[in-house]
Amino acid sequence: EDAMIRFAKYPGDFGPWIGDSAVVGNVTQHMDTRGDHCGLNFWLAATEGLPVQMAGLGSEVLGGIGTLTYPAMLDYFSHLRVYLYLGTQPASYTLALMEVMLAGVPVVSIGPRQMWLPALFEGHEIAVEWADHPYQARQLLLEYLTMPDLAASEFTRERAVDLFGAETVGAQWK
């Protein structure tokens, strides 16, 4: 390969970030049955005892709110205080990471040592923070949950616009 062109999104479709729901969010389909392909054990250890609100098909099994329409998901992102990104192995990252970052939500990502093919995983390089151990992730999540001023940063959104904005990505295709 001599270049990588990312998938694009329109930044104006996302936000504004409000962050008034002091929970750890995540959007994954069937995390309970896909297990560590979706970071299930990392999620359970990192969020034990923390307020969480998962979304996505099958998330109800783990206490989540289930499938959301696209407008409802955009609203969900706007209110999240912090997002724990777990990837979907072996993909390098998913649309949920792009969308939550464009919404301005601070993201803590699972680290590359937890991935089967770490050379292909880019989530930790894109996210605001990352952790190779669930207890390290838990500490980061707790900081964001208890210190709203720490979470209130435009860095996540600015980074996402630079990486995934349709204007930026469109120019790369030229």
N, C-alpha and C positions, 0 to 999 in steps of 0.2 A: 504494500500500500504506500502511496505517496501523499495521501490526504484523507482526512476524515471530515465528512460533512454530517452534522447532527440533524435530527428531526427538528422541525420548526413549529413554533406556536406564536399566536398573536398576544403580546403582553397585555394589551388593553382588555382582553377577555378576563383577566385575573385581578383580584384585589377589589378594594383596598384591604390590606391586612389589618385586622382589629385585635386579634389575640386575646379576647376576653374569656375564652373557655380554657381554664387552666387544666388541660388534659394533654396526654401524649397521644397523638394521632397516627394512623397508618391506614393505607388502602391496599389490600391484597385480596385476591380471590382464593378461597378455599385453603387458607393457611393451615387449618387443622389437618387436612388430609395430604397436603403437599409437604408438610413438615419442614425439614431443613432446606428444601429447595426454595423456601420462602423465609427462612430464618426463624422458624417457630420457637426453637429452644432459646435462641438469643433473645427474642421478644419476651418470652415468659420470664427469663432471668432478669433482664434489664428493667422490666416494668413491674416486677413483683412489688405490691403494696403502693404503687403509684396510681393516680387517677388516669385512666385510659379511655379512649373512645375510638375503637377500630371501625372501619367501614369496608365495604366490599362484599361481593357474593360469598355467602357462607360465613361471614364474620360473626353472625349471631351465635354460632356454636361456641365462640370464645367470648361471648358477652358484648359483641359489637352491634352496630346499628344496621347492618345489612347493606344491600345494594342501594345506591343513590342515583338519582337522575343526574345528568351533567350539571344543570343549574344548582341542584342541591349539593353536589360535590364542591362546586365553586364556593358556595356559602359555607360549607363545612371547613374548607381550607381557610377561608377568611377569619374564622373564629378560633382556630387551633392556636394554642400557645407554642407548641413544639411538635415536631414530627420525627419519628424514628424510622429511618429508611433501612430496609433489610435486603433489598435486591431480590431478584428472582434468578436463581442460578440455573444455567450458566450465563444469562444475559449480563451485559456490562452495567446497564441501568434501565429503568422503565419509565413510561410516560408519567406515572404518579410522581416521581422525583422531579421531573421537569415542571409539572403543573403546581406542585406544592411550593416549589421555589419561586415560580413566577407570581404566586399569591403572596410571597414575602414571608412565609413561615420559616422560622429557624429550623434547620435540619441537622440531626445527629445521625450519622451513617454508621452502619456496621463496617468494620475495617477489613482490609484485604486478607489478613491472616485467617479470617473466618470463611473465606470464599474458596471454592474448589479450584477455580482457575483465576487466581489473583491477577495474572497479567492482563486478563480481559476485563477486570472489574474497575470501573472508573467512578463509582458512586462516592467513594470516600474523598476523591480529589475534587469533586464538584461541591459537596456539602460544606456547610460552615464548620462542623466538627465531626470527628469520627473516633471510633473506639474499637479495638480488637477484642476487648473483654466486656462481657455484659455488665459487670460491676462498674467499669469505667464509664460505659454508656449511661448507666443508671445515675451516676454522679452528675454527668453533664445534663441529663434530662431534669434532674431535681433542681439544678441551678436555674434553668430556664423556667421551670414551673413556679419557683418561689421568688424570682427576681424579674418581674415584667419589664423593667428598664433594660435589662440585658437582652431580652428577646426583641425589644423594639428597635430594630436596626434595618436600614434599607439595603444592607450589604447583600443579603440573600437574593432579593429581587433584582438588584443591579447585576449581580453575577449571572443570574438566570437569563436576563435580557441579553447580556453580552454573549452567552453561550447558545441560547435557544430562540431568541427573538427572530421573527420571520424576516425582518429587514436584514439582520446580520447573516442568517443562514441563506437567504435568497441571494445575497451578494456572493456568497461562496460558490453557489452553483454556476455563476457566470464565469 
